[in-house]
């Protein structure tokens, strides 16, 4: 499963668990307009850390906080490229 599909699946899972109504997801959708609140994003990041073994948002070298869903996915995809195999 790709990073993108894992993230989208986890977004849907968190929304269901937290009884949130999602906006239609697209790369240019601002994260603040997804329908998820800050608790949902905390859960999402924790779930992604568990599933992907990545937490690029805690990386002090990453000073660019994602604004859109596309930005969020790109940060995870870039982090995955730097994981030693």
N, C-alpha and C positions, 0 to 999 in steps of 0.2 A: 504494500500500500504506500502511496506517495505521501510526502509531508503534507501537501495541500489537502489531499483527501482525508488524512488523519485529523488535521485541524478542523476541517469542515464537519466531519463526523462528531468530533468532540464538542464543537459549538452547539450542534443540534442536541447532543446528549445533555449538556449542561442546561440548555434552555428548557428541555423537557423536565429535568430533575428540579429545576427552580421555578417551574411554571411561568416561563417568560415567552412572550410572543416575539419571534424573530422577524426582522425585516428581510426582504429578499436579499440574499448574500451576493455581493459582487466585489471585485477587487477595489473599486473606487468608493465603496460604502464606508463612511467614517465609522470608526469603532464605537463612538458615542451614540450612533444611530442604529446599532445592530439590534437593540432591544435587551442587551445584557447590561447588568449593573456591575459595580466594582467587585462585589462578592462573586458574581458569576465569572468575571475575568480571573480572579484569584483561583477559583476552582479550576478553570480552564487551563491556566498556566501550570498548576500542580498536576493535573491529569496529563498534560503534554510532557511534563518532566518525567512522570512515571512511564508513559508509553514510549516516548522517543528518547529518553535519557538526555534531554536538552532543556536548558533554561537560559536562553540567550538574553532575556530581559534583566537578569541579575548580573550580567557581565558588565563590569565597570567601564570597560573599553567601549561599550556600545552606548553612545551618548544620544543616538537618534531614537526617540520613543515613537513607535508606530502610530500613525494617524488614521490610516485606512486599513481595511481587511487585507488588501494586497500588501501593504507595508508589513503587517503582522506576519503574514505567510512568508514574505521575502526574508525577514529576519531569521525565522526558523530554518528556511532552506539554506541560507548562508551559513548558519551555525552548523548545520549537518555536513556541509562541505569541509569544515575544518576539524571534524572529529576524526581522530586517528583510527585506521582500520586494522 
